[in-house]
Amino acid sequence: MIHPKRRTSQSRIHRSRIHYARIFLLTIAITFIGSTAIMLAKTVLSSSPTKSIRSTPTVLSNAHGSLVYNIRQLPQLIESETLQKIVDETVKLAADKQLPTDSLSITLIDVSGSKIHTYAGYNNAVLRFPASVAKLFWLVGFLGYSEAGLVKDESAYHVDLSNMMRISDNDSASRILDSITRTKSGEELEGKALETWINKRHQINIFFREAGYTGIKLTVKNYPLVNGDEKPAGRDFQLWKNSFLAGGNRITTDQAARLMYEVYTKQAISETASTKIAYLLTRDLNPEAWKDEQPNSIEGFLGESLPTNIYFGSKVGYTSHSRQEVAFIRTMDDKAIYILAIFANNSAYADDEEIFPEMSRYIFDRLNGSPPPSTSDRD
């Protein structure tokens, strides 16, 4: 399997050209929210039994005129002992393979109930490096800025939005982050110019932090880029190394699962925006759709071990030292509807292409009523 870390600049450009027709059709679908997206909204997006306090994205009256995400309180979820047992047993799957569980975080939300949604987790409030899962947050931020009138022409970014989410293109994500924060990468800056630039890039953090995403950091771009940068350089390096935002991006699995929950309960920015996001997250689990595409977001991740006749929407992350994913899973009979976020920040998980599929299938089976396997079955 060719992972995202091995993708060359030329291969990314080549893949973008190969997929141009597909992207063009997707752009049309996003622009007009046509019949496919409408069907998606009816089939996939469930309503929350307890609506969060919501509004349109709001501009704060501070020095920077920061925009704030529209959902201002945490989802009203109930802790579940049943789910906690499933999560604990999932952690044991990793432990049984001698994988370091202190590097692992899991959040599981069951949204199958009509009146109550429940959750459980493991290290789920630990801020961890998210890799490309950050792109989901940038997408939500972009649509928030667009609906607030702070992006002049959303249609000009449709190809970048598609590439960022469908093939996890880093250059597309770079342009999206620039458009949100009104910053550009470049040579080092000094004094007030650097302070102003960092504060502008910080706006994407404020967008979510003021809405309860405590401590989240989303200011560092994903690498490598077509220009040859393999890691932050110039002013991006200054931000990453020496600023109050030093240390790179950080997200908890609770935060990733919360955002996915707000998307799939039609609350993220607006119903229209949530439908666009869900459309871009949707993945085809049929091997014929992904097995010849390298890299892809199914092999080695949560969707590989699941049945093909379900709805699956996700965003993955991967580096040589980490593996991450947040996903929404729904069976067509609605027996299981849930959100699963797993972050594993250790090279052992990056090297193990079986652990995410194994954990995913275990949770899927348990939520569909299958009993846990016996110890002898595992051995």
Rosetta blueprint (number, residue, H / E / L):
1 M L
2 I L
3 H L
4 P H
5 K H
6 R H
7 R L
8 T L
9 S H
10 Q H
11 S H
12 R H
13 I H
14 H H
15 R H
16 S H
17 R H
18 I H
19 H L
20 Y H
21 A H
22 R H
23 I H
24 F H
25 L H
26 L H
27 T H
28 I H
29 A H
30 I H
31 T H
32 F H
33 I L
34 G L
35 S H
36 T H
37 A H
38 I H
39 M H
40 L H
41 A H
42 K H
43 T H
44 V L
45 L L
46 S L
47 S L
48 S L
49 P L
50 T L
51 K L
52 S L
53 I L
54 R E
55 S L
56 T L
57 P L
58 T E
59 V E
60 L L
61 S L
62 N L
63 A L
64 H L
65 G L
66 S L
67 L E
68 V E
69 Y L
70 N L
71 I E
72 R L
73 Q L
74 L L
75 P L
76 Q L
77 L L
78 I E
79 E E
80 S L
81 E H
82 T H
83 L H
84 Q H
85 K H
86 I H
87 V H
88 D H
89 E H
90 T H
91 V H
92 K H
93 L H
94 A H
95 A H
96 D H
97 K L
98 Q L
99 L L
100 P L
101 T H
102 D H
103 S H
104 L E
105 S E
106 I E
107 T E
108 L E
109 I E
110 D E
111 V L
112 S L
113 G L
114 S L
115 K L
116 I L
117 H L
118 T E
119 Y E
120 A E
121 G E
122 Y E
123 N L
124 N L
125 A L
126 V L
127 L L
128 R E
129 F L
130 P L
131 A H
132 S H
133 V H
134 A H
135 K H
136 L H
137 F H
138 W H
139 L H
140 V H
141 G H
142 F H
143 L H
144 G H
145 Y H
146 S H
147 E H
148 A L
149 G L
150 L L
151 V L
152 K L
153 D L
154 E H
155 S H
156 A H
157 Y H
158 H H
159 V H
160 D H
161 L H
162 S H
163 N H
164 M H
165 M H
166 R H
167 I L
168 S L
169 D L
170 N H
171 D H
172 S H
173 A H
174 S H
175 R H
176 I H
177 L H
178 D H
179 S H
180 I H
181 T H
182 R L
183 T L
184 K L
185 S L
186 G L
187 E L
188 E L
189 L L
190 E L
191 G H
192 K H
193 A H
194 L H
195 E H
196 T H
197 W H
198 I H
199 N H
200 K H
201 R H
202 H L
203 Q H
204 I H
205 N H
206 I H
207 F H
208 F H
209 R H
210 E L
211 A L
212 G L
213 Y L
214 T L
215 G L
216 I L
217 K E
218 L L
219 T L
220 V L
221 K L
222 N L
223 Y L
224 P L
225 L L
226 V L
227 N L
228 G L
229 D L
230 E L
231 K L
232 P L
233 A L
234 G H
235 R H
236 D H
237 F H
238 Q H
239 L H
240 W H
241 K H
242 N H
243 S L
244 F L
245 L L
246 A L
247 G L
248 G L
249 N L
250 R E
251 I E
252 T L
253 T H
254 D H
255 Q H
256 A H
257 A H
258 R H
259 L H
260 M H
261 Y H
262 E H
263 V H
264 Y H
265 T L
266 K L
267 Q L
268 A L
269 I L
270 S L
271 E H
272 T H
273 A H
274 S H
275 T H
276 K H
277 I H
278 A H
279 Y H
280 L H
281 L H
282 T E
283 R L
284 D L
285 L L
286 N L
287 P H
288 E H
289 A H
290 W H
291 K L
292 D L
293 E L
294 Q L
295 P L
296 N L
297 S L
298 I L
299 E L
300 G L
301 F L
302 L L
303 G L
304 E L
305 S L
306 L L
307 P L
308 T L
309 N L
310 I E
311 Y E
312 F E
313 G E
314 S E
315 K E
316 V E
317 G E
318 Y E
319 T E
320 S L
321 H L
322 S E
323 R E
324 Q E
325 E E
326 V E
327 A E
328 F E
329 I E
330 R E
331 T E
332 M L
333 D L
334 D L
335 K L
336 A L
337 I E
338 Y E
339 I E
340 L E
341 A E
342 I E
343 F E
344 A E
345 N L
346 N L
347 S H
348 A H
349 Y H
350 A H
351 D H
352 D L
353 E L
354 E L
355 I H
356 F H
357 P H
358 E H
359 M H
360 S H
361 R H
362 Y H
363 I H
364 F H
365 D H
366 R H
367 L H
368 N L
369 G L
370 S L
371 P L
372 P L
373 P L
374 S L
375 T H
376 S H
377 D H
378 R H
379 D L
